[in-house]
């Protein structure tokens, strides 16, 4: 018999089983492509709801539109895309005025869009927002 070692059936099967899992892990950490295939932010102005839904000093997450709207103490509105700048995941959790990404735990300030906890390093994309006839309308920045 030759002295060379051969992989056992079990070793080969373990490697075959691990390959797809490794691929998923890499895909989860990859950035979205230029076409934004991971998730998309508002590409046109969208009516989000009643202006009264966002209290002074508070924020409201609009998951269906990947937008968060906050209102400063002066009454001014700010809106940001809720697509995480780390890996393109849609952010689906708002605690007070802190947005929490479910993929890797990045945290963002919903009032300023700034990163408050890594791994993200870039702030959220600011969107244009206005109140029209008592309704909040947000969309891409001009």
C-alpha positions in Angstrom: 0.0 0.0 0.0 1.3 3.5 -0.7 2.4 5.6 2.2 0.4 8.7 1.1 -2.5 9.7 3.3 -6.0 9.9 1.9 -8.9 11.9 3.3 -11.5 9.8 5.1 -15.1 9.9 3.9 -16.0 11.7 7.1 -13.4 14.5 6.5 -14.6 15.0 2.9 -18.3 15.2 4.1 -17.4 17.7 6.8 -15.6 19.9 4.3 -18.5 19.7 1.9 -21.0 20.6 4.6 -18.9 23.6 5.8 -18.4 25.2 2.4 -22.0 26.6 2.0 -22.0 27.8 5.6 -18.7 29.7 5.1 -20.1 31.2 1.9 -23.1 32.5 3.8 -20.9 34.0 6.5 -18.9 35.8 3.9 -22.0 37.0 2.0 -23.5 38.4 5.3 -20.4 40.5 5.8 -20.1 41.7 2.3 -21.2 45.2 1.3 -24.1 45.6 -1.1 -23.3 45.9 -4.7 -23.6 49.3 -6.6 -27.2 48.4 -7.4 -28.0 48.1 -3.7 -29.2 44.5 -3.9 -28.9 43.9 -0.1 -31.7 46.3 0.7 -32.9 49.6 -0.7 -33.6 53.0 0.8 -36.3 55.4 -0.5 -35.6 56.2 -4.2 -38.5 58.6 -4.5 -40.5 60.8 -2.1 -42.9 58.7 0.1 -45.7 59.7 2.4 -44.8 58.2 5.8 -47.8 59.2 7.8 -49.1 61.9 10.2 -46.6 64.5 11.3 -48.0 64.1 14.9 -46.5 60.6 15.0 -43.0 62.0 15.7 -42.8 63.7 19.1 -40.3 66.5 19.8 -37.0 64.9 20.9 -38.2 61.5 19.6 -37.9 59.4 16.5 -40.0 56.9 14.5 -38.8 54.0 12.4 -40.7 53.3 9.2 -39.5 49.7 8.5 -41.5 49.3 5.3 -39.7 52.3 3.7 -36.2 51.9 5.4 -36.5 55.4 6.9 -36.2 56.9 10.3 -37.6 60.3 11.1 -36.6 62.3 14.2 -37.9 65.7 15.5 -35.5 68.0 17.3 -36.6 70.1 20.3 -37.1 73.0 17.9 -39.7 71.0 16.0 -37.5 70.4 12.9 -37.6 67.1 11.2 -34.6 65.0 10.0 -34.8 61.7 8.1 -32.2 59.1 7.4 -32.0 55.8 5.4 -32.0 52.9 7.8 -29.8 50.8 5.6 -26.7 50.0 7.7 -23.5 51.5 6.2 -21.5 48.5 7.4 -23.0 45.6 5.4 -26.2 47.0 3.9 -28.6 45.3 6.3 -32.0 47.0 6.9 -32.1 48.3 10.5 -35.3 47.1 12.1 -34.9 48.2 15.8 -35.3 51.6 17.4 -34.7 52.1 21.1 -35.4 55.6 22.1 -33.4 57.5 19.5 -30.8 54.7 18.9 -31.1 52.5 15.8 -29.7 49.0 16.2 -28.6 46.9 13.2 -29.6 43.2 13.5 -26.7 41.9 11.4 -23.7 43.0 13.4 -24.9 45.3 16.2 -23.9 48.6 14.7 -25.8 51.5 16.5 -26.7 54.8 15.1 -28.1 58.1 16.5 -31.5 58.5 14.8 -31.3 62.3 15.4 -27.9 62.9 13.7 -27.4 59.7 11.7 -24.0 59.3 13.3 -22.5 55.9 14.3 -22.5 55.4 18.1 -21.2 51.8 18.1 -19.1 49.9 15.6 -18.6 47.9 13.4 -20.1 50.6 11.1 -17.9 53.6 10.6 -19.9 55.8 8.2 -23.1 57.7 9.2 -26.5 56.9 7.8 -27.5 58.6 4.5 -29.6 61.7 5.2 -32.8 62.0 3.3 -34.9 65.1 2.4 -37.9 65.4 4.6 -40.8 67.9 5.0 -44.2 68.1 6.5 -47.0 68.8 4.0 -50.6 69.2 5.0 -49.8 67.5 8.3 -48.1 64.5 6.6 -44.4 63.5 6.7 -42.9 63.1 3.2 -39.3 61.8 2.8 -37.1 60.9 -0.1 -33.7 61.1 -1.6 -31.7 64.2 -0.8 -31.6 66.6 -3.6 
